Amino acid sequence: TLFPYTTLFRSGLALVFAGGEALLLSAKKKPEEPTHSLFAALVVLLAQQITDAARFVVVALTILTRAPIPVALGSAAASAIMLAVVWTAPELAGQRAMPWVRRLAGAMLLGTGLLLVWQATS
């Protein structure tokens, strides 16, 4: 049937987007909103959330597993853990190795996504 191949293709494409975002875009600076408008701040934060590599990974996992609730719960738990780590040890987020870690993760995501897309199309 066609369904498993489209699932692999869509999941791979989401991982390719995640890897590309992590490789091509540098770490985001603090979001700034010069007008001090609540709506404008919401738009800026929403745009950052939509184009974040982690969101693409969540989409890929949701497509691949067809289990959105467990993926959402796992994503929320991982976000809470990362928030707790950064809150308790903020110096970790500012280390000089972080851009390299981001690039390495991006390369791994990109490679995995390309492999899934290749499997789906061959």
N, C-alpha and C positions, 0 to 999 in steps of 0.2 A: 504494500500500500504506500501511498504518498505521505501519509501523516508522520511517520518517524523521521523521514528525511527533512520535512519542513520544520519539525521541532529541532532537529540538529542544526539546520541552517540558521534558524532564528536565534537559537541560543549562541551559536558561534558568532553571528553578526553582533549580538549584544556584547559578547566578550571582546570582539575586535574593536568596537566603539570604546569600551572601557580601557583597553590597552592603549589605544590611540590617544585617548584623553589623558591618561597618566603619562604617556611618553611625550606628547607634543605640547601640552599645556603645563606651565610651571605650577608650583604650589600656589594656591590662591592667597592673596593678601586679605587683610581684614576687609570685609565689605564696607564700602563707604557710600553714603547717600547724602549729597550736599544740600538737598532742599529740606531735610529734616521732616519729611512727610511720612506718615505711617504707611500709606499706600505705596509710595515709591520704595520704601525700605522693604516692604513685603514682596514687591516685584523683583528687587535685587536678590533677596534671599531665595525666592522661588526659582529664579533663573540659575542660581548656583546649585541648588539642590537637584534640578532636573538634569543638568549636564555633569554631574559628579560621577566618577568612575564606579564608586560603590553602588550607585543606583543601577547602573548597567549590569553589574554582577548580580544584583538581586533580581533584575528582570530575566537574565539568562537562567538563573537557578529556577525561577518560577516557571519559565517556559519548559525547561528540561524536565523538571520533576512533576509538573502539573499539580503542585501542592502549594497554593499561594499562602495559606494560613501558617503552616510550619515555617516556610521561608520568611514570611513577615515577622514571625515571632523570633526566629533566629537572628534576623537582621536587627531587630530592636534590642535583643540581648547583646549582640556584638557592639552596637552603638553605645549602649549603656556602659559596657565594660571599657570601651575606649574613652568615653567621657570621664569615667572614674579614674582611669590611668592618667589622663592628661590633667585632671583636676588635682590629683595627689602628687604628681611629678611633672610639672609643666616644663621643666628643663629638657625633658625627653623630646618634646615636639620641636624644639629649636636647635637640635643637634645638627652638625654639619653633614652628617651621613644621610639625613632624611631624604634629600633630593635623589641620592643614588638608590635608596631603598624604593622610592616611588618609581624610578625608572626601571629597576629590576622587576618590580611587581607588574609594571606596565608591559614589559617585554614578555613576561610569562603569560599574562592575560592575552596579549596579542597573538602569541604563538599557539596557545590553546584554542583561541577563537578561530584562527586560520585552519588549524587541524580539524576542528568540528565542521567548518564550512567545506573543507576539502573532502571530508568523509561523506558529507551530505550530497555533494555534487558528483561524486565518483561512483 
